[in-house]
Amino acid sequence: AAFVGVVTPDGILLQANRTSLQAANLKNADVIGKHFANTYWWSYDEAVQEQLRHAIAQAVTGQVIRYDVKVRVGAERYIIIDFTLAPIVDENGQVTHLIPSGVDVTERRLMESALRQSEERLRLATDAGDIGIFDHDLRHDQVEYTDIYLAITGLNDLRSPTRADWWGRVHPEDRPRLEEKMQRAAERGESYGMEYRIFHPDGSLHWMVVSALVITDAEGRGVRVTGAVRDITNRKQAEEAIRHSEERFRSTFEQAAVGMAHTDQNGYYVQVNERLCEIVGYTRAELLQKRFIDLVHPDERARNSALNEQLIAGELPSYAVEKRYIRRDGSFVWVHVTASSVYDEMREVSYRLAVVEDISARKAAEAALQELNATLEQRIRSRTAELEHSNRELDQFAYVASHDLRAPLRAINHLANWIVEDANEVLPPASQQHLVTLRGRIQRMEKLLEDLLTYSRVGRRPTVVEQVASADLVAQIVEMLNPPSGFSVNAAGKLPTFSTQRVPLELVLRNLIQNAIKHHDRADGHVTVSVREEAEWIEFAVQDDGPGIAPAFHERIFQIFQTLQPRDDVEGSGMGLAVVKKVVESLGGAIAVDSAEGQGATFRFTWPKLNAE
């Protein structure tokens, strides 16, 4: 119903129809005779009243005023009216009255507001979701696009893109399918959705997904198509990457040189490769009916089940175990199995992966090696017993040689001494010289027996480890050897104190220093003892400035009974360096000589540090 009244040019309300009064539960006395702007409908807001006064002033000039306004119709009750203020003029063109009228448009305006809000939300949603919207008027073949549509389809490089522009960029392979769907939309009013590809100006190819709604006429023909388009290129690329990854996995799974399997929560096989079938002798179909535990040897099932329960509970990320599988023919096969859980994106266990390696050949080799080791150990024990027996015999021989051979030598020496004492003055010079030679040979033979005894006992003396001050040890050796007055033996730098076996170290150093003095070609020679210390070893070096040793003799000098000078020229048994080499090597060390003829000689040997018990 319309609201109608009569107002004077001064704004005084003369009449109001019943609809106006009843809407606000008013009587004529409440409003008639008052300025229209001060009546109940308008007096709730000064801004609304001022707007009405301004409208009256304009209407008096002959204008028709129209606008939407909110009026009061009760306590806290308002409606929106489509308000019109029209002037009434006489035959002279003078405004005599104003006719206010209004129609309640509250519901329509609320609907329009809701529609605008909905459209705004849709716009925000499409913008935020990068969704492009198009509207195609099929009757006039006109298309409107949103900015986002133009951006994601690559048409934003054109000033006013047309449908033909868009169609020209659609991938040729997708056009037939897309054209068929658009044709059905126009002819049958069928809405459609599909994926297609479109080229951007830079030549890149993008995937689109379109959802189109068709508006039809009374005859069911499409008259308008409104649709949404979204760029799904990233999704397509991700799907393609996943597809390639799955293909690679399937290829790896099937072609792997080891057995591979997927099992479910209950331990049943859900996927197996051909290699696993070969290892256990079952077909793929047969394995898919079994649980993994069915293949495990009965003796190992309890341990395997415990590990699997820990894996299920998340207590173990994975486990590896060697066990026996029961093959289809009842035989056993040794396998190495690595099992782990594979999780989905929700961190739930998707399946369990087992990698199975046939280690039967390795196990057979290990068994053969163990048998060989047992045989070798038995041989070593037997050989050790033989060596111990041989060593005891050698000790006995050394004792006998030392005792029984020295006794005749001592007797011969005594006889020679007696001859010298009793008849030396009457003996011819040649005989006197022969006696001197005889006594020298006796002393050499005694030294040889002593060195042989020492050589035979190397490595078989009780081990006594003690703190050895190597500087003091060298000083004592030099004092005992008593070199000629012009000869010098010195230590280079600080010699260490360490735990080791003193007696064999003293034997080695004494022999090397004694050789350096004895074989020197000058009375004013010089010998230097130096060390280089490592974590577990000490390298000693005994260096002289004597005549040197030709490289051709570097190995020979360490052999038994070897000398580089005639035995009558230099007293010696030819055993010294052989004894040194055997002592050093018996303790795990090594010895070598660095020398050239006329350039002196340096003997280096490594000596172990030992822990004193």
C-alpha positions in Angstrom: 0.0 0.0 0.0 1.1 3.6 -0.7 1.6 6.3 1.8 0.1 9.6 0.5 -0.5 13.1 2.0 -0.9 16.8 1.2 1.6 19.4 2.3 1.6 23.2 2.0 4.5 24.9 0.3 5.6 25.9 3.8 5.9 22.2 4.7 2.7 22.0 6.9 1.0 18.6 6.7 -2.7 19.1 5.7 -3.7 15.5 5.1 -2.4 11.9 5.5 -4.1 8.8 4.2 -5.2 6.0 6.5 -2.3 3.7 5.4 0.2 6.3 6.6 -1.5 6.7 10.0 -2.1 3.0 10.6 1.5 2.1 9.8 2.7 4.1 12.8 -0.5 3.7 14.9 -1.2 7.5 14.7 -4.2 9.7 14.6 -4.8 12.9 12.5 -4.4 14.9 15.6 -0.9 13.6 16.1 0.4 14.9 12.8 -2.0 17.3 11.0 -1.0 20.9 11.2 2.6 20.2 12.0 5.6 20.8 9.8 6.0 17.6 7.8 9.6 17.2 8.9 8.6 17.3 12.6 6.0 14.6 12.4 6.5 11.2 14.1 7.7 9.4 10.9 10.8 11.7 10.5 11.6 13.0 14.0 13.9 10.2 15.0 16.9 11.6 13.3 17.9 15.3 12.7 19.8 14.3 9.5 16.7 12.7 8.1 14.6 15.8 9.0 17.1 18.1 7.4 17.1 16.0 4.2 13.3 16.3 4.0 13.3 20.1 4.6 15.8 20.4 1.7 13.5 18.2 -0.5 10.5 20.5 0.3 12.5 23.6 -0.7 13.4 22.0 -4.0 9.9 20.7 -4.7 8.5 24.2 -4.2 10.6 25.3 -7.2 8.7 22.8 -9.3 11.0 19.8 -9.1 9.9 16.2 -8.4 12.1 14.8 -5.7 12.6 11.1 -5.2 14.8 9.1 -2.9 14.9 6.1 -0.6 14.6 6.9 3.1 14.0 5.2 6.4 10.9 6.3 8.4 9.8 5.4 11.9 6.6 3.4 12.3 6.9 2.4 15.9 9.2 2.1 18.9 12.5 0.8 17.4 10.6 -0.1 14.2 11.5 1.4 10.9 10.8 0.7 7.2 12.4 1.9 4.0 10.1 3.7 1.6 10.6 4.8 -2.0 9.7 8.4 -1.3 8.5 11.0 -3.8 7.6 14.6 -3.3 5.7 16.1 -6.3 4.5 19.7 -6.6 0.9 20.7 -7.6 0.7 24.0 -9.6 -2.3 26.2 -10.6 -3.1 27.7 -13.9 -0.4 30.4 -13.3 2.3 27.8 -12.7 2.5 28.6 -9.0 3.0 25.7 -6.6 0.0 25.5 -4.4 0.6 22.1 -2.7 3.1 19.3 -2.4 2.0 15.6 -2.6 4.3 13.3 -0.6 4.0 9.6 -1.3 5.9 6.5 -0.5 6.0 2.8 -1.1 7.4 0.2 1.4 10.4 -1.3 -0.3 12.1 -2.6 2.8 12.0 -6.3 1.8 13.2 -5.5 -1.7 16.0 -3.3 -0.5 17.1 -5.9 2.0 17.2 -8.5 -0.7 19.1 -6.2 -3.0 21.6 -5.5 -0.1 21.9 -9.2 0.5 22.5 -9.8 -3.2 25.2 -7.1 -3.3 26.9 -8.6 -0.2 26.7 -12.1 -1.8 28.1 -10.7 -5.0 30.9 -9.1 -3.0 31.6 -12.3 -1.2 31.7 -14.1 -4.5 34.1 -11.6 -5.9 36.4 -11.8 -2.9 36.2 -15.6 -3.0 37.0 -15.7 -6.7 39.8 -13.2 -6.4 41.3 -15.0 -3.4 41.0 -18.3 -5.1 42.3 -17.0 -8.4 39.0 -18.0 -10.1 38.1 -16.2 -13.3 34.5 -15.6 -14.2 33.1 -15.2 -17.7 29.5 -14.5 -18.9 28.6 -15.4 -22.5 25.5 -14.0 -24.2 24.8 -16.8 -26.7 22.1 -14.8 -28.6 24.4 -11.9 -29.4 27.7 -13.9 -29.0 29.1 -11.3 -26.5 31.4 -12.3 -23.7 32.4 -10.5 -20.5 35.5 -11.5 -18.5 36.8 -10.6 -15.1 40.3 -9.4 -14.8 41.4 -12.6 -13.1 39.9 -14.6 -16.0 42.0 -12.6 -18.4 45.1 -13.0 -16.3 44.9 -16.8 -15.8 44.0 -17.4 -19.4 46.8 -15.1 -20.7 44.3 -12.8 -22.5 45.3 -9.7 -20.5 47.8 -8.8 -23.2 44.9 -7.8 -25.5 43.0 -4.6 -25.2 39.5 -6.0 -25.8 39.8 -9.8 -26.1 37.1 -11.6 -28.1 35.9 -15.2 -28.0 37.9 -15.8 -31.2 41.1 -14.6 -29.4 40.4 -17.1 -26.6 39.6 -19.9 -29.0 42.8 -19.3 -31.0 44.9 -20.0 -27.9 43.2 -23.2 -26.9 45.3 -26.3 -27.5 44.3 -27.8 -30.9 43.9 -31.3 -29.3 41.4 -30.0 -26.8 39.2 -27.9 -29.2 37.0 -30.8 -30.5 36.0 -31.9 -27.0 35.5 -28.3 -25.8 33.5 -27.4 -28.9 31.2 -30.3 -28.5 30.4 -29.3 -24.9 29.8 -25.7 -25.8 27.5 -26.8 -28.7 25.4 -28.9 -26.4 25.2 -26.0 -24.0 23.8 -23.8 -26.7 21.4 -26.4 -28.3 20.3 -28.4 -25.3 21.0 -26.2 -22.3 23.5 -28.7 -20.8 25.9 -27.3 -18.2 29.4 -28.6 -18.5 32.8 -28.9 -16.9 36.1 -30.0 -18.3 39.9 -29.5 -18.3 41.7 -28.0 -21.3 45.0 -26.4 -22.2 45.6 -22.9 -23.3 48.8 -21.1 -24.6 50.0 -17.9 -23.0 51.6 -15.1 -25.0 55.1 -16.3 -23.9 54.4 -19.8 -25.4 53.9 -21.5 -22.1 51.1 -24.1 -21.8 48.7 -23.8 -18.9 46.0 -26.2 -17.7 42.5 -24.8 -17.0 39.4 -26.3 -15.4 36.1 -24.8 -16.4 32.7 -25.2 -14.8 29.9 -23.6 -16.8 26.2 -23.0 -15.9 23.7 -22.6 -18.8 20.6 -20.4 -18.6 17.9 -21.5 -20.9 14.8 -20.0 -22.5 11.3 -21.3 -22.4 12.1 -23.8 -25.1 15.2 -25.2 -23.3 17.8 -23.6 -25.5 20.8 -22.0 -24.0 20.7 -18.2 -24.0 23.5 -17.4 -21.5 26.5 -19.3 -20.1 28.2 -18.2 -16.9 31.3 -20.0 -15.8 34.3 -20.1 -13.6 37.8 -21.0 -14.7 40.8 -21.9 -12.5 44.4 -22.4 -13.5 45.4 -26.0 -12.4 48.8 -26.1 -14.0 50.6 -26.6 -10.7 48.3 -29.4 -9.8 48.8 -31.1 -13.2 52.5 -30.8 -12.8 52.4 -32.3 -9.3 50.2 -35.1 -10.6 52.6 -35.7 -13.5 55.5 -35.7 -11.0 53.7 -38.2 -8.8 52.8 -40.4 -11.8 56.5 -40.4 -12.9 57.5 -41.1 -9.3 55.1 -44.0 -9.1 56.2 -45.4 -12.4 59.9 -45.2 -11.2 58.9 -46.9 -8.0 57.0 -49.6 -9.8 59.9 -50.1 -12.1 62.4 -50.2 -9.2 60.1 -52.5 -7.2 59.6 -55.0 -10.0 63.2 -54.9 -11.4 65.0 -54.8 -8.1 67.8 -57.4 -7.5 66.4 -58.0 -4.0 63.0 -59.1 -2.9 60.5 -56.4 -2.0 57.1 -56.5 -0.4 54.3 -54.4 1.1 52.3 -55.8 4.0 49.2 -54.5 5.7 48.5 -53.9 9.4 47.8 -57.6 9.9 51.0 -58.7 8.2 49.4 -59.9 5.0 51.3 -59.4 1.7 49.5 -56.8 -0.4 52.3 -56.4 -3.0 55.3 -58.5 -3.9 57.9 -58.4 -6.6 59.2 -61.2 -8.8 62.5 -61.5 -7.0 60.8 -62.3 -3.7 58.8 -65.0 -5.5 62.0 -66.5 -6.8 63.6 -66.4 -3.3 60.7 -68.3 -1.6 59.5 -70.3 -4.5 55.9 -69.1 -4.4 53.9 -67.5 -7.1 52.7 -63.9 -6.7 49.1 -65.1 -6.2 50.1 -67.6 -3.5 52.1 -65.0 -1.6 49.2 -62.5 -1.6 47.3 -65.1 0.4 49.9 -65.3 3.1 51.2 -63.4 6.1 54.9 -62.6 6.2 55.2 -64.6 9.5 54.0 -67.7 7.7 57.4 -67.9 5.8 59.6 -67.4 8.9 61.3 -70.4 10.4 59.5 -71.5 13.6 62.6 -71.0 15.7 62.8 -67.4 14.8 59.1 -66.3 14.8 59.0 -65.1 18.4 61.9 -62.8 17.9 60.5 -61.5 14.5 57.1 -60.9 16.0 58.5 -58.9 18.8 60.4 -56.7 16.4 57.3 -56.2 14.3 55.2 -55.2 17.3 57.8 -52.6 18.1 57.6 -51.3 14.5 53.8 -51.2 14.7 53.9 -49.3 18.0 56.3 -46.7 16.5 59.0 -47.7 19.0 61.3 -48.6 16.1 61.5 -46.6 12.8 62.9 -49.7 11.1 64.7 -52.9 11.9 67.1 -55.3 10.1 67.4 -59.0 10.9 68.9 -62.2 9.4 66.6 -65.2 9.5 65.5 -68.2 7.6 62.4 -68.4 5.3 60.6 -71.7 4.6 60.5 -72.1 0.8 57.5 -73.6 -0.9 59.4 -76.9 -1.3 60.1 -77.1 2.4 63.7 -76.1 2.2 65.2 -73.2 4.1 66.8 -70.0 2.7 68.8 -67.5 4.6 67.6 -63.9 4.1 68.5 -60.4 5.4 65.3 -58.4 5.9 65.0 -54.7 6.4 61.5 -53.6 7.4 60.1 -50.1 7.9 56.8 -48.3 8.0 55.6 -46.0 5.2 53.3 -43.1 6.3 50.6 -41.1 4.5 50.2 -37.4 4.6 48.2 -37.7 7.9 51.2 -39.5 9.5 49.2 -42.7 9.6 50.9 -46.0 8.6 49.9 -46.7 5.0 51.8 -50.0 4.7 55.0 -51.7 5.7 57.9 -52.1 3.3 60.2 -55.1 3.5 63.5 -55.5 1.5 64.6 -59.1 1.4 68.1 -60.2 0.3 69.0 -63.8 -0.3 72.2 -64.4 1.8 72.4 -68.2 1.4 75.7 -67.9 -0.5 77.2 -65.7 2.2 76.0 -67.9 5.0 77.5 -70.9 3.2 80.8 -69.0 2.8 80.7 -68.1 6.5 80.1 -71.7 7.5 83.0 -72.8 5.3 85.2 -70.0 6.7 84.3 -71.1 10.3 85.2 -74.6 9.4 88.4 -73.5 7.9 89.2 -71.3 10.9 88.6 -74.2 13.2 90.9 -76.3 11.1 93.5 -73.6 11.1 93.2 -73.0 14.8 93.7 -76.7 15.4 96.8 -76.6 13.1 98.1 -73.6 14.9 97.6 -75.3 18.3 99.5 -78.3 17.0 102.2 -76.2 15.4 102.5 -74.1 18.6 102.9 -77.3 20.6 105.6 -78.5 18.2 107.3 -75.1 18.4 107.3 -75.1 22.1 108.8 -78.6 22.1 111.4 -77.4 19.5 112.2 -74.4 21.7 112.7 -76.5 24.7 115.0 -78.7 22.7 116.8 -75.6 21.4 117.2 -74.3 24.9 118.6 -77.6 25.9 120.9 -77.5 22.9 122.0 -74.0 23.7 122.8 -74.9 27.2 124.7 -78.0 26.1 126.6 -75.9 23.5 127.3 -73.2 26.0 128.5 -75.7 28.6 130.1 -78.6 26.7 131.7 -76.5 23.9 133.1 -73.8 26.3 134.8 -76.4 28.5 137.3 -77.6 25.8 137.8 -74.0 24.7 138.8 -73.0 28.2 141.2 -76.0 28.4 142.8 -75.0 25.1 143.1 -71.4 26.3 144.7 -72.6 29.5 147.2 -74.7 27.6 148.1 -71.8 25.3 148.6 -69.5 28.3 150.8 -72.1 30.0 152.9 -72.4 26.9 153.3 -68.7 26.7 154.2 -68.5 30.4 156.7 -71.4 30.3 158.3 -71.3 26.9 157.5 -68.1 25.2 161.1 -66.9 25.3 162.5 -70.0 23.6 159.8 -70.2 21.0 160.7 -68.8 17.5 158.8 -65.6 16.6 156.5 -67.5 14.2 155.4 -69.9 17.0 154.7 -66.9 19.3 152.5 -65.3 16.6 150.7 -68.6 16.1 149.9 -68.7 19.9 148.6 -65.1 19.7 146.4 -66.1 16.8 145.2 -69.2 18.6 144.2 -67.3 21.7 142.3 -64.7 19.5 140.4 -67.5 17.7 139.5 -69.0 21.1 138.1 -65.7 22.3 136.1 -65.3 19.0 134.7 -68.8 19.4 133.6 -68.0 22.9 131.9 -64.8 21.7 130.2 -66.8 18.9 128.8 -69.3 21.4 127.6 -66.4 23.6 125.9 -64.7 20.6 124.3 -68.0 19.4 122.9 -68.5 22.9 121.5 -65.0 22.9 120.0 -65.4 19.3 118.3 -68.6 20.3 116.6 -67.1 23.3 115.3 -63.9 21.6 111.5 -63.6 22.1 111.4 -66.4 24.7 112.5 -64.6 27.8 110.0 -63.5 30.4 108.4 -60.1 29.6 109.4 -57.5 32.2 107.9 -54.0 31.5 109.3 -51.1 33.4 109.9 -47.3 33.1 113.0 -46.8 31.1 114.8 -43.4 30.9 116.4 -43.8 27.5 118.8 -40.9 28.0 120.3 -42.7 31.1 120.3 -46.0 29.3 122.4 -44.6 26.4 124.8 -42.9 28.9 125.3 -46.2 30.7 126.0 -48.1 27.5 128.6 -45.5 26.4 130.3 -45.7 29.8 130.4 -49.5 29.5 131.8 -49.4 25.9 134.5 -46.8 26.9 135.1 -45.4 23.3 138.6 -44.0 22.5 139.4 -40.6 24.0 138.9 -38.7 20.7 135.6 -40.5 19.9 132.2 -38.9 20.9 128.8 -40.4 21.4 126.0 -37.9 22.1 122.2 -37.7 22.3 120.4 -35.3 19.9 117.7 -33.6 21.8 115.8 -34.9 24.8 115.4 -38.7 24.9 112.1 -39.9 26.4 111.2 -41.9 29.5 108.6 -44.6 28.7 107.3 -48.0 29.7 109.0 -50.9 27.8 111.3 -53.9 28.2 114.6 -52.6 29.3 116.9 -55.6 28.6 116.2 -56.2 24.9 116.3 -52.4 24.3 119.7 -52.2 26.0 120.9 -55.1 23.8 119.8 -53.4 20.6 121.3 -50.0 21.4 124.5 -51.5 22.7 125.1 -53.5 19.6 124.4 -50.6 17.3 126.5 -48.1 19.2 129.3 -50.7 19.6 129.3 -51.4 15.8 129.4 -47.7 15.0 132.5 -47.3 17.2 134.2 -50.6 16.2 133.8 -50.2 12.4 134.6 -46.4 12.3 137.6 -45.5 10.1 138.7 -42.6 12.4 139.7 -42.3 16.0 137.8 -38.9 16.3 134.5 -40.3 15.0 131.1 -39.1 16.1 127.9 -41.1 16.9 124.5 -39.5 17.5 121.5 -41.1 19.1 118.1 -39.5 18.4 114.4 -40.4 18.6 111.0 -39.6 17.0 108.1 -40.3 19.3 104.6 -41.5 18.1 101.5 -42.4 20.1 102.4 -46.1 20.5 105.9 -46.3 19.1 109.3 -44.6 19.4 111.7 -44.6 16.5 115.4 -44.6 17.5 118.2 -43.6 15.1 121.9 -44.4 15.7 123.9 -42.3 13.2 127.7 -42.3 12.6 130.0 -40.4 10.3 132.1 -43.5 9.5 132.9 -45.2 6.2 129.3 -46.1 5.4 127.8 -49.2 3.8 127.2 -49.7 0.1 123.5 -50.2 -0.7 124.3 -53.7 -2.1 125.1 -54.9 1.4 122.1 -53.3 3.2 120.2 -56.6 3.5 123.2 -58.9 3.9 124.4 -57.2 7.1 121.3 -58.4 9.0 122.0 -62.1 8.1 123.6 -64.5 10.5 127.4 -64.9 10.4 127.8 -62.0 7.9 130.6 -59.4 8.1 131.8 -56.9 5.6 135.5 -57.2 6.7 137.8 -60.2 7.2 137.3 -61.7 10.6 141.0 -61.3 11.4 140.8 -57.6 10.7 137.8 -56.9 13.0 136.9 -59.0 16.0 133.3 -60.2 15.7 131.1 -63.2 15.3 128.9 -61.8 12.5 125.9 -62.2 14.8 125.4 -58.7 16.2 123.0 -57.2 13.6 121.2 -60.5 13.2 120.5 -60.5 16.9 119.4 -56.9 16.7 117.0 -57.6 13.9 115.5 -60.6 15.6 115.0 -58.7 18.9 113.3 -55.7 17.2 111.0 -57.8 15.1 110.1 -60.1 18.0 108.5 -57.0 19.6 106.7 -56.0 16.5 109.1 -53.3 15.3 111.2 -52.9 12.2 114.8 -52.0 11.5 116.5 -50.5 8.4 119.8 -48.9 7.4 120.2 -45.6 5.5 123.8 -45.4 4.2 126.1 -45.0 1.2 129.7 -45.8 0.9 131.8 -42.9 2.4 128.8 -41.1 3.8 128.3 -42.7 7.2 125.4 -44.9 8.3 122.1 -44.4 10.1 120.3 -47.4 11.7 116.6 -46.7 12.5 114.4 -49.1 14.4 110.9 -48.8 15.9 110.3 -49.8 19.5 106.9 -50.2 21.2 105.5 -48.4 24.2 104.1 -50.9 26.6 101.8 -50.7 29.6 103.4 -51.6 32.9 101.2 -54.1 34.7 
